[in-house]
Amino acid sequence: MKSLSRALALAAILTVLFSVKLFSQTAGTGTVSGKLVDETGKAIDFASVALVKKSDNQTLRSTQTDPQGNFKIANVPFADYILKISFVGYQPYANNAITVSAQNTDIALGSVKMTTGKTNVLKEVVVQGQKNAMQIGIDKKIFNVDQSLVSQGGSATDLLTNVPTVAVDIDGNVSLRGTSNVKILIDGKPSALAGGNIADVLQSLPASSIESIELITNPSSKYQADGQSGIINIVLKKNQKVGLNGMVSGGAGNLDNYNASTNLSYRDKKINLYGNYSYRNGYQKGSGFTNTTTYEGQTSLVNNNSISSGKNIGNNLKLGLDYYLSQRATLGISGNANFRNGDRDEDLNYFYDDLSRYTTSIRNSDRNSKDKTYDWSLDYTQKFKKKGEELTANFSYGKGNDNDLQNFNQTYQGDASKRDSLTSNRQTDTEAGKNYNIQVDYTLPVNDKVKWEAGYRSTIRNEFDTQLFETNQDGIYNIEYDQTNDFKLEDIVHALYTNYQNQFTKTFGMQIGLRAEQAYLNTEYIGKNPLEPKNSQSNLDYFRVYPSIFFTKKFGGEQQLQLSYTRRVNRPQGWMVNPFLDRTDPSNFRAGNPSLKPEDIHSFELGYSKFWDAVNFTSSVYYRQVNDVIQPVRSILPTNNLITLTNFYNLTSSNAIGLELISKADINKAISLTGNVNLFYNRLEGNEQYNLQSSDGYNWNANLIGNFKLPKNISAQFNMNYSAPRNTAQGTMKEMFGTDAGIRYDFLKNRAGSLSFNMRDIFNTRRFGQTTETPELIQDFERRRQGQMGMLTFSYRFGKSDFNNQQRKKRDQDQQQQSSPEDYGGGGK
């Protein structure tokens, strides 16, 4: 494993360094540049741009527009070319009058306008090309799901595992840049689908229902302030191609894994109707161990080994309608529904040694869960006569219900006098939640250089949780009132923001913003013991202002530098503030802390990007200071030295500084590599109250993605990721390494059909583990979520999405006339 991890690190670093070599390359014989805009003049970022040689109709070079819509193709030999540009929701653009010669070496097209398609020019299916798998910007990265061969047939969790800079642990918890305190949005806003246990939702959400993953590591004041390391936005599919289009797919794999999905859309001048449905039947086999030695009183030892299996069935449905009230006004309504059933079985073999007697036990737990969530959203967009002026409004409502039933049976052998004598019990957990989102955003360009943004957002989340614990005595289940409770939570945030952007010169811009939030976190614990009623309430009421500032400087040769500062917040999750003592694991109890305060985060980042025709390179140096750090603290249960107790507390502060390097290099027409290396140093200040020493350490992770275009319409992909050991408040997380690979064959007319096969965790190395060491105890545990798994998937696309030759020529001539040379400059961010 170590040799493989070193190979991954070396390959990722070489991919990044490959781009540095291009600094020394001499300029080509000519360049082609321009700026891509829509019908309102708004820049279109990350569109695909290709330069095709007329003589043989072969693509010379391809690139993508940067965050300001600019593109530049250098090192272009003298010849005649066709410039082709494509982006979802727009007519493909083509300019067949590009001639690079000694008399015309630098062709500056100025603003290139893309228009939406009209249904009266649709004829037949022609697949124009594919989106880039990874679209890299200086402040935003977009991962296109359709191009992830290794994730087809998998879940959202499998997909996130293969996204650079993102890591997923054994329980499905997501982290970004080394911290799990990241805000996850669905379609750009909080969603009932992301309420409750987000790890369970991601595991049941099929990857086929997702369009893209967006990573924003240092968001501006326009975005929610939540998340220590930034925002991960999961964009569900919403087909916007004109005419009638659709796709169906199905797949099967080992370990009884199956999936199916379909999406259908219709768009004309007045409406865009779309819908998709995905089904996933996932099965997992896991294993692990936990070894605990305690030193409270006398030395005691508790070891266990586990074997588990789990089945998750997920159904996800999305329907939506956009109605074009006028050329500038759009009204949209959409809804999501997610239904999931899970069944998990685990066998644990325990060994207890308290130096006076030995005890062993066999424990079986069976968990059955039935969850359903849905939300609907009403959106309105109004564009004005002034170029770039826009008003958008959204109202969303979501509701979710989670129901879990767990049965525990434990048989002891030997002397069990010092252990809990219960041998059979069950626990029922129900969670009901509601989400509300009200949002209005307004954009006003003052002139070509200055722009104002302002908006309002309110998010309201209500939860009601119930836990019922029962023991089996002679076949009759009796309620254990000291382990039964209700819990209410109300999380409210009202926010106002404003952003000011000024492009002082063509090469220097600034954005400064301010976001003010009034937040409330109200909780109520309700004990169910009729003899000893116990109720407690906690109220957190705070007002904070979150500033953000960005300075952007452009240099020659497609280079850009950005310096930014933002203040952010990480609010405690519901289970972190629930004071109920969770005894699901008889050797490791857990309780929340209703007095937790939100973390206060100050984030600085210096980013650099460089774009060539074949290479994108971005790098970031970041520094993050977190006050009132929330950390789990493990100790010995005062009444039993064989049981550990985990509580959550606000400690002092932590400081992290890191360097992130990402590069995508097109080695040739058939091979491209994307490498990512993230190195960071983290220091967590100690806390005498909880007997914690200061800890620090250097950590790193790396990711390498390879894409290959093979003969006969065959493409292949591999993904390798490695996370080095990382320090925690009381120990160390173990290293984790995994490799996935996939291959796809496109066939039928116009490549309408695809057959793909992928395998995840090829070398069977993806495990998660942690060691904890305090004066009271030493604990070592390791878990694996899933072993090697292969999946075979078939997809078929149908619909109308291109133009006939005569109409294409007319369109090319019209669009060529629309492209006139003019100066351009991007925004401040």
N, C-alpha and C positions, 0 to 999 in steps of 0.2 A: 504493500500500500504506500509506503513512504517513497519508493522509487517512482511509482505512478504519480504521486502528488508532486514530486520534484519535476517530473517530465511535464506535467500540466503547467506548473509555474514557469518553467523555462519556455514552453511554447507560447504561453500568454504574453510573457515579457518580450519574446522575440517578435510576436505580432505587433505589439506596441512599438517596439524599436524599429520595425520595418519601415514605419512611416517616417521616422527621423531621417532615414537614408534619402528620402525624396527631397529633403532640404537642399541637397547638393546637386540635384538634377537640373539641367539647363532647360530653359523655356523651349517650347515647341515652335513650329513655324507659324502658328496662329492661335487665336482664342475666339470662343463664342460665349457671350454672356448676356444676361438679361434679368428681369425681375418678373415673377409670376404673380398675377393679381386676379381677383374675381371681378364680377360685373360692377361691384361697388367700389373697386379700387383697393380692397383689403388683400394683404399679402397671403399667398397660399404656401404654407411650409411643408417640407418633406414630400413634395411631388416628385415623380420619376421623370427624369430628363435623359433622352438618348440622342446621340448623333449617329445617323445611319449613312453609310457611304452609298452614293447613287450607283456607282459602277457595278457593285456586286450585291447590293441590298443587305450588307452585313453591318452590324452595330460596331462602330469604332470604339466609342466610349459611352459610359452612362454615369449619371450622378443623381443627386437629389437637391432640391432647393433647401436653403438654410432657413432658420427661424424667421428671417425677414423676407422670405420668398426669392432671394437672389440665387442665381446659379452661374457657374463659370466652368467651361470645359477648355482646358489648356493642352498644349502639345498636339495641336491638330495639323496633320500634314496638308499641303496644298491639294485641294480636290473639291468636288461638288458634293454637297450633303443634304440630307433631310433631317430637320430637327423635329423630334417627336416628344411630346409631353403628355402625361396621363395622370389623373388623380380621380379617386372615387367621387361620383356625383357630378362630374363635368364631362363635356365632350372632349375626346382626345384631340390635342392640338398638333398640327403638322405644318411646317414651313419648308417647302421644297426648293427654296431659292437661296440656300446658304452656299456661298462660294468663298473658300479661303484661298487667297493667292498672294503673290508678292505685292500687289497693289492694294490688297484688302486683307491685312493680317489680323486685325482686331475688330471683330464684328460685335457691336454693342446694340442689342435689339431694344433696349429700354424696357418699358412695361409690356409684358405679354399677357393679354387678357384671355381668360378661359371662360366659357359660357356653358350653361346647362344644356342638356340635349333635348331634342324635340322628337316626339314619337313618330312623326311622319317621315323620318329618314332612317328608320330602323329596318333592317332586312334579315340578317342572319347572325348566328353565333360566331364571333371571332374573338378568341382570347388574345388580347393585346399584349399582355405581359403580366408580371408579378410585382407586387409591392416589395420593397426591401424588407428583409426580415427584421432588421434593427435600424431605426431612424434615430440618429444621434444628433442632439443639439447641445449647446453649451449649458442650458438650464433645464432641458427636458429630453427624455429618452422615450421612444415609442417602440414597443415590441409587437409586431404583427403576428397574430396567432396562426393565420392560415399558412404562414411560411415555416412554422415550427413542426417539422416532420416527427421529431422525437416525442411530441406531446399529443399527437393525434390519438383519439380513443381514450385519453386520460381525463383527469379532473383539473379544476383550476389550481389545485395544489401542485399537481405534476407540472403544470405550465409555469407557475411561479418558480419552481425549482430550477428551471432552465433560463431564467431571466438574469442577465448580468447585474451584479451588485445586490441581488436579492437572495436571501437564504431562508430555508424552511426546515424547522426542526422535526423531531420524530412525532410530535403531537400536532403538527400542522401549523404551528405558530410562525408567522412571517416576520422577518427582520430585514432592515435596510441599512447598509453601512454599519453593520455590527450591533445594531440595537433593534429590539422588537417593538419599541414604542413608535410605531408608524401608523398613520391614519389611512384606512382603506375606504375608498369611496366606490360606488357603483353608478356608472353613467354620470360622474361628476358631482354627486350629492350623496348625503347619508341615505341609506335604504334599509327597509325592513329585512331585506336579504342579508344585510351586513350586521344586523342586530344579533343579540344572543351570543352564541359561541361561533365566532367568525370562522374558526378552524373547521368546524363541522360543516358550515355552509360551503366553504371552498372545496372541501373534499367531495361534496355531493354535486357541486355545480360542474356540468360537463364543459370541457375545454372547447367543444364545438359550438357552444352558445356565446363565446367571447370573440369580439372583433379584435381588440388590442389591449395591451397593458401600457399605461403611461406612468412614468416615474418622474416626479418633480421633487428634487432634493432640497431646494431652498425657495419655497413658494413666496410670491409677493402678497401684499395685503389684500388682494382680491380674493385669495383662497382662505379657507378655514385655517385658523391658527393651530389646530390640533396636530399632534405628531412630532416627536422629538427629531426624527431624521427625515421628515418630509411626508409626501403623499404618494400612495399607489392608487391609481384610478383604473378600475376594471370597466372597460367599455363593451357593453353587450351589442350583439349584431343588430344593425339597422341598415338594410340594403337600400341604397338611394339611386341605383341605376335606373335609367328610363326604360319604359316598356315593362313587359312581364318577364321576370327572372326568378330563378330558384335553384335549389340544390337539395339533393338527398344523399345521405351517407349512412353506412352501417359498418360495424366492426365486431370482431371477436378475438379473444386472447386466452392464454392459459389462466389457470386459477379461477375459471368461471367468470371472466370479465367480458361484458358485452356493452355495446353502445349503439345508438341510432340517433340521427338528427335530420331535420328538414327545415328549410327556410324558403319563403316565397314572398315576392314583392311585386307591386305594380305601381308605376308612376307615369303620370301624364302632366298636362299643363296645370291642373287644378289640385290633384291629390297625389300623395305618396302613401300607399297602403303596404304595410309590411308585417311579417310575423315569422317566428321560428319556434321550433319545439325540439328539445333534446332529452334523450333518455340515457341513463347510465346505470349499469349493474356492475358494481365494483366489489371485488373480494380481496381481502388482505390476510396474510399470515405473518405474525410477528413473534418475537421472542426477546428475552432480556433477563437481567438479573439486578438485584439490589443487595449490597452487603453493607450492614451498619454495625459499627462498634461504638458503644457508649461508655463513658468513664464517670458517670454520676453515681457516687456511692461505691459500687463495685463494678468491675468491668463486665459488660454484657455484650452478647453478639446475636444479631438477627440477620440471617441470610435468606434470600428467596430467589428462585428461578421461575420464570414465567413462559408459558406458551399461549399464544392468543390467535384468534381468528375473527375476522369481522366482515360483514357484508353490508354495503350501502347501496341503496337504490334511490336514484335522484331523477326527478322529472322537472324540467324547467321550460316555461312557456312565456313568450313575449309577443304582444300584439301592439300595433301602433298605427296611427293615422295622422298625417300632416295635411292640412288643408290650406292652400294658398289663397288667402282672401283677396290679395292683390299682388302686384309685382313686388311690393315691399313688405307685405304683412303675411305672416304664417301663424296658424293656430294648430297646435299638435296635442294629441292625447295618446298616452301609451300606458301599458300595464305589464307587470311581471308577476309570475306565480312560480313558486318553487315548493315542491312536495318531496319529502325525503323520508325513507324508512331505513333504520339501521339495526343491526343485530350483532353484538360483540360478545364473544365467549372467551374467558381467560382462566387458565389453570395455574395456580401458584403453589410451589412446594416450599414450605418454610422450615427453617432450622433455627431453634432458639438455644442459647447457651448463656446462663447467668452464673456459671461456675459452681452452682450447687446442684443443678439438675438439668437434664437435656430434654428438649421437647421438639417434636416435629409435627407438622400439620400439612394437610392438603386442602387448599381453598379453591372453590370454583365460583366464578361470578359470571352472570349472564345479564347483559344489558340490552334492552329493546327500546328503541326510540322511534317516535312518529312525530314529525315536525312539518308544519306548513306555514309558509309566509307569502304574502303578496303585497304589492304596492302599485299605485297608479299615479300618473303624473300628468299635469296640465301645463303646457308651455305656450307662450306667446312671444313672437319676435316681430318687431317693427323697425324697419329700416327707413331712413329719411332721405330727402333729396340731397342733403349734404353728404359727400363721400365719406364713409366710415362712421357716420352717426347712427347709433343703434340702441334700441331699448329691448330688453328681454325680461320676461317674468316667468316664474315657475311656482306651482303649488303641488306638493306631493304628500301622499298619505300612504302609510304602510302599516300592516298588522301581521304579527307572527305569533304562533303557538307551538311550543316545544313540550313534548311529553316523554319522559324517560321512566322506565321501570327496570330496576336492578334486583336480582335475586342472588344472595350470597349463602353458600353452604361451606362450612369449614369443619373438618374432622381432625382432632388432636390425637397424637399417639405419645405415650409417655406421661410424665407428671405435668399436668396442665394447671396446677394449683395457683400459679402466679399469672395465669393468662385469663383473658375474657372467656367465660364458659359458654358464651353463645355459640351455637353451631349452625343456625339457620335464621336468616332475616331477609327482609326486602326493603327497598327504598323507592319511593315514588316522587319524582321531581316534575313539576309543571311550571312553565314560564309563559306568560302572556305579555306581549309588548306592542306598543303603538309608537309610530314615528310620524312627525309632521315637519315639513320643510316649506318655508315661505321665502321667496327670494326675488329681488328686483335688481337688475344691473343696467347701467346707462353709460354709453360711451359717446364723448363729444370731441371730435377733432377741431381744435381752434384754427389751425392751418396745417400746412404740410409737415411742420416740425413739432407742433405742440398738441398734446391730447390729454383730456381729462377722463377719468373713470370714477364712477361712484356707485354705491349699491347698499342694499340692506338684505340681511338674512336672519331668520329666526328658525332654530331647530329645537324641537321638543321631543323628548323620549320618555315614555312612561313604561315601567316594568312592574309586574306583580309575580313574585316567585313563591311557590309553596313546596315544602319538603315534608314528606311523611315517612317515618321510619317505624317498621314493625318487626317484632321477633316472633318466631315460631315456637310455641310451647305445646307439645302434645297435639300437633296438627292444627292448632288455633293461633292465628296471628293477632298479637296484642300491640297496641300503639305504645311506643316509647316516647313519652312526651318531652323528655329532656333532649331528644334528638329530632324534634318536629317543630317547624316554625314557618311563619310567613315573612316575606320581605318585600317592601315597596320601595321603588326608586323613581325619582323625578329629576331628569337632567334637562335643563333649559339654558339656551344660549341665544341672546339677542346681539346682533352685530351691525355696525355701520362702518363703511370703509370709503376711502377716496385714494386715487392714484393720480399722480401728475407725471407726464412724460414729456421730455423735451429733447429733440434731436438737434443739438446746438450746431453741429456741422455734419457733413456727410459721413464723418468717421467717429464722431463722439456724441453719445447720448446719455441721458440720465432718467431714471424713474425713481420717484420717492412716493411712499404711501403710508397711510395710517389706518389702522383698524382698531376700533373700540368695541369691546365685548363686555356685556353684563351677563354673568353666569350664576346659575343656581344648581346646587346638587343637594337634594333633600332625600333622606332615607328614613325608613321606619322598620324596626325589627319587632316582630310580634311573636312572643312565645305562646305555645299552645297548651302548656300545663295548667289544667283548671285549678290545681291546688296552690300553685305558685305562679300566678300570672306575671309575665315579665315583658314589658314593652319599653323600647328606647328609641329616641329620635335623634337625628343628626342633621344639621342644616349648614350648608356652605354657601356663602353669598359673597361674591367678589367681582370687582370691576377692574379691568386691565386694558391698557393701550398697547398695541403691537405695531411698532414702526417697521418699515422695510425701506431699503434704499439700494439701488443698483446703478453702477456706472459701467458703461459699455464703450470700448474703444476698438475700432476696426483698423486693421493695417493692410498693407498691400499683400498680394499673394493669398487672398481668402483667409486671412487670420483675424481672430477676434479675441479680445480680453475682456473679462467681466469681473468686477468686484462687487460683492453684495453683503448686506447684513439684514437679518430678520430676527424678530423676537417671536417665540412660539410657546406653546403650552402642551403638556401631556396630562390629560385628566384621568383619574383612576377609573378602572372598569368596574362594572357592577359587582362581580364576585370578589373584588379586592376590598370592597367596603361592607360586605355582608358579614356581620360578626358571628354568624352561626358556625359552630364547630363541625366541620365536615369529617366524618369518620369512615368514609367509603373504603379507604385503605386502613386496615386495623393496625398497621405499624407506622403509618405516616398521616397524622391529622393535619387539617388546615383550617384557618380562620381568617376572616377579613378584618379590616380596621375602618370603622365609619368615620374616624377622625383624620383620615388621609387628606393631605392638601395636594393640589395639582403641582406638577413640576413646572418650574420657570426656566425657559431655554433661551439662550442667546447664541445665534449661529452666524458665523462668518465664513465666506467662501470666495476664493479667487479662482476663476475658471479661464481656461485658454482653449481655443479651438482652431483647427487648421483644416481646410478642405482642399483636396486635390481632386483631379478627375477620377482617380482610382482609390483614394484613401481618405477616410475621415478620421481625425484624431482629436480627442478632447481630453483635457486633464483638469483636475480640481484639487486645490489645497484647501482643506476645510478645518475649522476649529469650532468646537461646540462646548459651551459651559452650561451645566444643568444644576440648578439649585433645588433643594428639597427633593432629592433623588428618591424615587420609590423603589424599594428593593425587598425581596422576600428574605426573611431571617429565620433560620432553622435552629431549634433548640430541643432540649429534652422535656417531655411532658412531666410536670412536677409530681404527678401521682403515679407515674410508671416509667421507669428508666429504660424500658424496651420500646417505647413509642416516641417518635419525633413529632414536633409541632412546628408548622410553618405559619408565620405571621407576616404581615406587610407593614412597613414603617417608612416614614420620611427620614432619610439619613441626612447627611450634610450636603455635599456637592460632588460633582464629577467633572472632569475635563478631558476632552478627547481632541486629538489633532490627527489628521490623516491626509493621505495622498491617493487620489483615484485616477487611474489611467485607463482610457477606453479607446480602442482603435479598430476600425473596420478597413481591411485591405483587400482589394480585388487583385489577387496575384496574377490572374489572367482571365480570359473570358469564361473559364470553366471552374475556377477555384476562388473562393473568398473566405477570409478568416476574420473573426471578431474576437479580440482579446480584451480582457478586463482584469486589472490588478488593483486591489484596494489594500493599502497598508495604513494602519492607524495605531496610535498610542493612546491608552486610556488610563486615567488615574482616578480612583474612587477614594475620597477622604474617609478616614475611620470615624467611629462613633463610640465613645466610651460607654454610653448608656446601654448599648446593646453588645458591648464587649467585642467590637469589631476593629481590627487593625486596618490602617490604610493599605491599599493594594494598587498595584499598577503593573503594566506589561505591554509588550508590543504584540500586535496581532495582525493577521493578514488573511485575505482570501483571493481566489483567482477563478476565472471562468474563461473557457475557450470554446468557441463555436466555429465549426467548419462547414461550408456549403459547397457542394460539387455538382456541376452540370455535366452529365455523362451522355454518351451517344444514345440514340434511339429514344429520346424523350425521357431519360432516366435522370433523376436527381437524388442526391444523398446528403445526409447531414449527421454530424456528431456534436455532442455537448459534454464537456468535462468541467466539473466544478470541485473546488477544494476549499475548506475552511480550516484554518490552523487552530490549535488550542487557544482559548480565550479566557482571561481572568474574569471572575465574578466577585461579589462581595465576600463570599465565604469559600471560594475554591476555584476550580477550573473546568471549563467546558472542553470536552475532548474534540480532537480533530474529526472531520467528516469529509469523505471523498466519494464521488459518484460519477458514472459515465453512462450516457444514453446515446443511442444512434438510431437512424431511420433511413429508409430508402423509398422512393416513389417512382412509379411508372405512369406517365400520362399517355392516354390512347384515345381511340375513337376520333371522329371528325372534329377538328379544331381543338383537340385535347379536352374534350368535354368529360371524359372519364379518367379517374385516377385510382390506382391501386397502390397502397402504401403498407409497409411493414416497419414497425419500430420495436426496439427492446430497451427497457429502462433498467438501470443498475446492472449493466452488463457483467461487471466483475464481482457483483454481490458484496459490495463494500460499504453501502450507505447505511451507517449506524449513527446513533446519537447517544452521547454519554456525558456524565458530569461527576466530578468529585467535590465533596464538601468536607472541610476540615475546620473544626472549632475546638476550643479547650474541652468541650463536653462530648464531642462525637467525631467520628470519621465515617463518611458514607461514600460509597462508590456504586454508580448505577450505569446501565447501558441498555438501550432499547433499539430495536429495528422495526420499522413500520411495514416494510414490504420487501420481499426478495425480488429476484429477477422475474420480469414479466414481459412477454411479447404480445403484440397486438397487430392484427391484420385488418385494414380498413379500406372500403370501397366508397368512392364519391362520384356523383354524376351531377354536372351542372347543365342547366338548360335556360333558354331565354333569348332575347334579342338585345344586342349591345353594341352593334357597329353599323357602319354606313356602307352603301354600295359605292362603287368606284366613281361614277359620275358625280354623285352628291358629295363624295369626299373631296374631289378636285375643286368643286365650287366652294366648299367650306374652307379648304386650305387657302384659296385665293382671298376669300373674305377675311379670314383671320390674319393673313399676312398684311392686309391693308390696315387692320386694327393695331398692328405692332409698329409703333413709331418711336424713334429714339428720344429719350428724355432722361433727365437726371432722376435718381432715386436714392433714398436713404431709409434704412430700417428704423424701427422704434428703439426706444431706450432699452427695451428688454425683449 
